Amino acid sequence: MSDLTLSPDEIAAITGYRSSTRQLNQLHARGFVRAYIGPRGVVLERAHYEAVCRGEYDKRPERKAANLDFLRVGRSVA
């Protein structure tokens, strides 16, 4: 099971922090969006780590912009 996730020592080496909250913030800032805090600390899947490092996993999913055209249309004020 330990091969599936990075060890606490590996996560500390990557982030430079021992605090789970700081580790998670640092990982998310670097694009490891699947990292989370579990019962025993930060969990980061090794496959996700490797995919992000290879550039195969986008940092953030593309979001569609809201259609706000109705706000731009002139309104007649009575």
N, C-alpha and C positions, 0 to 999 in steps of 0.2 A: 504494500500500500504506500510506503514512503516514496517509492519510485514515481508514483502518480503526482505527487505534490512536492514542492520545494520544502526543504527542512527549515526550521526556525533560524538556524545559523546561516543558511543560504539567503534567506530573506533579509536578515540583519546585514549581511555583507553587501547585498544589492542596494538597500535603502540607506544604510548608515545609521539606522535607528534600532532601538530595542523595544520601544513603546509601540503596541499594536496600532494605535490610532495614527501615529506619525508614519509608521510603515505603510499603512493602507493609503493614506493621503499621498505619500511619495509614489507608490505604485500606480495609483490612479492618474497622477499627474504625468507619469511616464507612458501611459497608454495601456496599462494592464487592468482593463476595466472589469475583468472577471474575478479579480481578487476580492476577498471578503474576510470579515472577522468571524471565526468559528469559536467553538467552546475552548479550544486550546491555542488560540492566537490566529494570526493571519494565514489564510489558505490561498495558495496560488498553484494552479495546475501547471505541471511542467510543460505539457503540450501547448498551453496558452502562452507561457513565458517564451518558449522557443519560437512560436509563430510570430509574436510581436517583435522579437529580436530580429527575425528574418524579414520583417516588414510585410508579412502576409495577413496581418490582422489590423484592420483600420482602427484608429484610436476612438473615433466616435461614429456611430451610424449616421448616415445622411438623413436629415430631417426635411420634410417638405414645409415650405412656408405657408402660413395661413392665407387664405384668400380674403383680402380686406378691400376688394374693389368697391364694395357697396359704401364704404366710408368716403371714397373719392368722388363719387357721383354727386353732382350739385343737387341740393334739396331746395325746394321752393318753400319759403317761410310765409305762412299765411297770417 
